[in-house]
Amino acid sequence: MGYPLIDSKRTALDAQMNAGLRPQTTGLSYLPEALYYFAQVLPFLPVPKAKPIRILDFGAGRSLLAEAMRSVLTPVLVQTYSNPETKASGISGIMARLLRKDRMLDQMLDAAAPLMRKKYVPSPSRPRPDILDVVRYDPALRGIDRMPPGTFDFVLCLDVLQCVPDKAPRGRYDTLLENVARAVFKKGRSAFLTVSTRQSAHIHQDGSNAHCVVADPNKWYDKLFPCMLDTGMERSLEPVFSRDLTGAAFTLDLPLLPQDHEGAYALTRRFGLIDHLTPSASKPQSPAEKALLSDLQAVKRVVSTRNLTLWCQEEGPHILKIPPVREFIEKNRQAASDQPFQL
């Protein structure tokens, strides 16, 4: 790439945190969004003849998300590209896939639901590497720490960027965070990204928090937008609703992204909110982490209220009518009385 993407000290600390962990299902929380936003791209992708559709999980860690994407998408894509109409090239094929997009998405989400409940991801009974190639990359995890070559049709970068230091290496002008964000944008023709806007519940062995950057959604957009422009002036970075109310989410170059966010709201109705502030069964917690987790429960209410307020200011109050969000507000009304909602 020509510029550094990692800080050796932070990478070593992240590797220590990941060492010995079992494959985690936390990444499956975003499986509905990953499938939904991929479905907006799918009709326009070239028919996989000489090469497969390529998806990259950038900063994959121990997550099973890549395996879940492969398991859910393989039968859908096999069916799509076995149909003479939907496997056609050119405008006719695009139109045929557009007409079946909602049906394909329903099939994907129906297949995803039991994976999220059972917290188990089976491999496809018949893998089709000629149709779908899902690649995992993480600079802090041995075995997948080499940047894969080429570009990808769709990139996932989920809860990664807040773990990257927003500082410039010695002798460099650009920060590591800017370098990684540009790498994500360059790797993907389209992408779905999430970031946390609070401290992590994990503390490294040197006492530092696992989240290097803590900023609200608007500030995250201000950080990422210039990095996107560096990869192409005609590109589009759009904020989308995050089911993790303590986080923020963005999409890159999605041709069919509804402006009313109804698709994201529908996912919230069906799958509920995401809460990452729960004790991890795969990682023993230190006394300091247990104390921090208790403190973060109060922080969660404040950060969630702030993020919802910012979202409503930009996109309107419709989200407040969605049952899981309304239930969250009612439950925390008294605790968040410093920033009350008028329901």
N, C-alpha and C positions, 0 to 999 in steps of 0.2 A: 504493500500500500504506500510505502514511502514515508510513513509517519507512525509514531508509537501509539499502540492501543491499550497498553497495560502499564500499570505501576507495579514493579516487581515485588515491593513490600506488600501492597494491598492484595496482589494476586496470591502471594504465599499465605496471607491470612485467610483469604477466601478458600484456598485449597485446604487449609487446616480445618476450616469450618465444615467443608464438604466431605472431608476424609471419613470413611467408614459409614457414611449415611446410606441407608437403603434408598432405592428408587422412590421418589416422592410423588404423591398424587396432588400436591398443592397446585401444580401447573394446570391440572384438569379443571380448575375453577374457571379458567378462561376459554375452555374448549368451545362452548356455545358461540362466543364472540369470534374466535378463530375461524370457525366453520361459517358463520354468518357473513363475515367480511370476505372470506375466500369465495363464497358463493356470488358475491357482487362482481368478482373478477373473472370467474370461471367461464361465462359465455364468450368472453373476448379472447381467451387464451388460444394459441395455435393448437390445432389437433396434434396430439403426440404421435408423430410418425418416426422421424429420425431421432428425436430425443424426448424424454418424458417431461411432464409437468414437474417443476422443481419448487420445493418449499424448504425454507431455512428457519430453524429455531435458533436464533442468535442469542447466546448467553443461556443455553439450555439447562445448565446445572444437572441436577439429578431428576429433573421433571420427566414425567412420562407423556408429556404433551405430544411430542413427535410421534411416539408409538400410537397414541390415540388417534392422531390425524391420519396416520397410515391405515389404521384399522377401520376407521369410519369411511374414509374417502375411497379406498380401493374398490369396494363393490359398486359405489355410486359412479365412479369414473369408468369402470368396466362396462356397466350398463349404458352409460352415456355414449361411449365410443364404440359400442356394438350396434347402436341404432343408426341406420343409414342416414336419417335426417339430422340427428344431433352430432354425428361425426363428420358431417360435410364441412369442407373448407369454405372460406369466403363468407359473403353476406348471408347466404341461405343457411349455412350452419350456425352462424351467430344468432340469427333470428329464431331458429329452431331451439337453440339452447336457452335463449331469453324466454321463450314461451314456457319452457319447462323448469326455469330457475326456481320458482317457489316450490315446485314439487320436489326437486332435488334437495333444496334446503330442508324441507320437512323430513325427508328421508335421512338426511345427515343428523338433524337434531334428535329424531327418534332413536337413532343408533347411539347417539352420544349420551342420552339420559341414563341408561343403565350403567354405563362406564363410570359416570360421576357418582352414582349411588353405591356401586359395588367396590369402587376404588381399585379396580383391576382392569388391566388393558390386555386383551388377548391379541396375538399377532394375526394378521389376515390369514385365512386358511390357504389362500392362493396368492401370495405376493405377486405384484405386477410391476417390477422395476422398469419395464418398457413404457408404462403409463404414468407412474408416480414415483418420484424420488424425494424423500423427506430426509433432510440432513440436520444433524445436531452439531453446534459449535459452541465452545466455551473455553476461553483462554486460561481459566483457573481449574480446569478438570482434565487430567491426563487421559489421553486417548482421543479426545475431541478438541484438542487445543490448537490445531492447525487450521488456519482460515481456509475454508473450501474455495476452490477456484470458480470463476465464472459468476454470472448473475442468476438470480432466482425470480420465478414468477410471483412469489409471495413470500414475505419475510415476517416472522413473528419475533418481537423483542419485548418480552413480558417481565416487568419488574426487574429490569437490568440496569438501566441508565443511572438510577439513584445510587447505585453501588460503585460508580466510576468517579474518581476524584475530579473535581472541577478546577484543576490547577495545571499549569504548563510544566512539562518536564524541563530540566535544566537545559538551557540553550535553545528552547523552543518558544514560539509565540502562542500557538493554539493549545488549548487545554486538552487533557485526555478525554474529557466528556465530549468536547466538540469533535475530536477525532473519531470516537466510537459512534457518535450520532451520524456523522458523515458516512462512515463505513456501512451502517445499517441502510441508509438511504441509497448509497451506491449499489449495494448488493441486491436490493429489491426493486422490481418494477412497480410493485405495490407492497404495502406493509400495514401491519397493525401493531401499535406500540402501547404499553402501559408503563406508568411510573408510580411509585409511592410518594406521597406528599407528607410523610411523617417519619419519625425515627423508626428504626428496626427494633424488633424484640431480641435480636441477636447481638452479642458483644464479642468482639474479637479478643484474642489472647493478650493483645497489647492494651486492652481497655477501650479501644475505639469502637464506635457504633458501626454496624455493617452498612448503614446508609450514609454515604459521604455527602450527599446533597439533599437538603430538605427545603422544598419550595412549593408554593401554591400552584394550581393548574395554569393560571395566567403567566406566571413567571417561567414555568416549564415550556409553555408555548413560545415565549420570547427567547428562550435558550435554543430551542430546536429549529425554529423557523429559519434563522440565518444559515444553519447547517444544511437544511434542505435546499435553500437557494444556491448554495455552493455546488450542488449536484445537478442543477438544471432550473432555469428561470421559469419554465412552463409547468412545473410540478405543483402539487396541491397538498398541503398539510391541514387536516381538519380535526378539531376537537370532537370527540364523541363521548356519549355518556358512559361512565364507569360504574359497574355494579359494586366495585369496591369504593365506598364513599370516601375512604381516606386516600384514594389514588386519583389519577387522571389518565385519560386514554386518547389516542390520536390515530388517524388513518392517513396513509400516503397514497395518493393517486388511485382512488376507487371511483370507477366510472359511474356506478349506479347508487351512490350513497344518498339515501333519502334525506332531504333537508329538515324534515320534521322529526327525525330521530325515532320514528315509530318502531323501526326494527329493533333498535337497542332497548326501547321501552318494553317491547314484547318479550325479549329475552329476560328482562327483569321480572316481568309478571310470571313467566314460566319457571325460571330457575332461582329467583330470589336474589338477595344481596350476597356479596362475598365478604367474608370476615377472615383475614389472615392473622388476627391477633388472638390466636388460640394456641395453647401449649402444643409443641411438636412432639409426636410420639417417636419420631425418628432421630431426635437429637436431645440428649440429656441437657437440662438447663442448669446453669450455675446459679448460686444464690443471687448474684447481681442481676442476672437475666430474669429471674422470677420477680424480683422487686421492680425491675423496669417494666415487665409485662403488666404488672398491677397498675403502675403509673400510666401506662399507655392506654389502659381502658378508659381513663378520664380524658386523655388526649384525643382518643378516637372520637368521642362525642363532639369535642370542640372542632376538630379538623373536619369531620363529616359535615357539621353544620355550616362551617365556612365554605366548604366545597359546594354544597348544595345551594348556598346563597349565591355564590359566583355563577353557578350553572343557570339558576333562575334569572339572574340579571341579564345573561346573554341569550338564553333560549326560551324564557318564559316559564311560568309555574306549572306547566302540565305534568312534569315529573312528580309533583307532590300528590297527584291523584293516583299514582301507581301503588297498589296495596303494600308491597314490601317497604317502599319508601315511607309511605304514610304511617305504617306500623312503627318503623324506626323513629320517626319524629315524635309520635305519641309516647313511645316508651321513654324517650330522652328529653321530653319537653322541659321538665323541671331542671334537669342537669344542664341543659343548653339555654337557660332562660336569659343569658346575656345576649343571645342572638336568636330571638324567637321568630318562628314562622307564623304568619297570619293565614290560617287555614279556613 
